Amino acid sequence: VYPNDVITMTPPLMWLQLCDWSACDPACVHVCVLPFATDDVSCAFGSNKYYAMCGFGGILSCGLTHTAVVPLDLVKCRLQVDPDKYKSIGNGFRLTVREDGARGLAKGWAPTFIGYSMQGLCKFGFYEVFKIFYSDLMGEENTYLWRTSLYLAASASAEFFADIALAPMEACKVRIQTKPGYANTLRECAPKMYAEEGVWAFYKGVVPLWMRQIPYTMMKFACFERTVELLYKYAVPKPRSECSKSEQLVVTFTAGYIAGVFCAIVSHPADSVVSVLNKESGSTASQVLKKLGPRGVWKGLVARIIMIGTLTALQWFIYDSVKVYFRLPRPPPPEMPESLKKKLGLTE
């Protein structure tokens, strides 16, 4: 291959960087990727294997973390649907243990694990797909200039499909947790819901889910990506390339927690609607919203901030750890392309 040959297969535009021709052997291909691609990686960035492993990382990060906080999620849901009985987080835990025993705190663990594993597969896997796809459409310079919009668009697109995968199990989980005596296990709950309301029982909450999860995920990914960028720029005393893998994972966890706090706030009103909607048969989202009122939709916010902040931090930590363990490409924070620096007069 010679310098004037057309290279038809290249990595995505957002990670390309032209070499200095004067410093290279003319017989070489004069395109190189950013430093992450030269590391010992197990697959190509943007390959089918890369997407599959990212989806697997999503399964672990979402499935495990949501299942781990089922007791807190159960109390949060009960605060939302029955605030007269459950006055606070502590009161909710005490009442639940008194009525159902310690095992009662684990109600809904099975639909939680299955549902959020499916959601994680689509959320993280499709995010990588859409981020690269939209980046290629935008081009290298626009990808850098509009990178926040890129993160928002890619995450919203991914979450649209993720919520369709989550909806049936979310409906079962909320029904088990918030309707005493209805069902104690997924095997009891799913057939009973289907017999009463048909398939609609499992998908009537998908629109409120989109209302809750799409803003949440947009904040989760965009805030995380930009926070990582800012941490390496202003808080970490050395470049990312000089940080060890463990140091990079600490940055990941910190950025994840910061993103999680904002996620909880923007998505909480819709989360309250989903909880009540899945508890009550025959209700609509607009009816529930009117019933809760402007103050009612914020019930349980403190519990949700604690839960979602911790969840989001752990999810990003697990996801990034999967990438490290399986030696997947991990692009560094974006830098301004040389061509854009020249246009803006930032280089000679």
HELIX and SHEET records of a PDB file:
HELIX    1   1 LEU A   13  TRP A   15  5                                   3    
HELIX    2   2 TRP A   21  ALA A   23  5                                   3    
HELIX    3   3 PRO A   35  THR A   38  5                                   4    
HELIX    4   4 ASN A   48  ALA A   68  1                                  21    
HELIX    5   5 VAL A   70  VAL A   81  1                                  12    
HELIX    6   6 ILE A   89  ASP A  100  1                                  12    
HELIX    7   7 ALA A  102  ALA A  106  5                                   5    
HELIX    8   8 TRP A  109  MET A  138  1                                  30    
HELIX    9   9 GLU A  140  LEU A  145  1                                   6    
HELIX   10  10 ARG A  147  THR A  178  1                                  32    
HELIX   11  11 LEU A  186  GLU A  197  1                                  12    
HELIX   12  12 TRP A  200  TYR A  203  1                                   4    
HELIX   13  13 VAL A  206  LEU A  230  1                                  25    
HELIX   14  14 LEU A  231  ALA A  235  3                                   5    
HELIX   15  15 ARG A  240  GLU A  242  5                                   3    
HELIX   16  16 LYS A  245  LYS A  279  1                                  35    
HELIX   17  17 ALA A  285  GLY A  296  1                                  12    
HELIX   18  18 LEU A  301  TYR A  325  1                                  25    
HELIX   19  19 GLU A  338  LYS A  343  1                                   6    
SHEET    1   A 2 LEU A  16  LEU A  18  0                                        
SHEET    2   A 2 VAL A  31  VAL A  33 -1                                        
END                                                                             
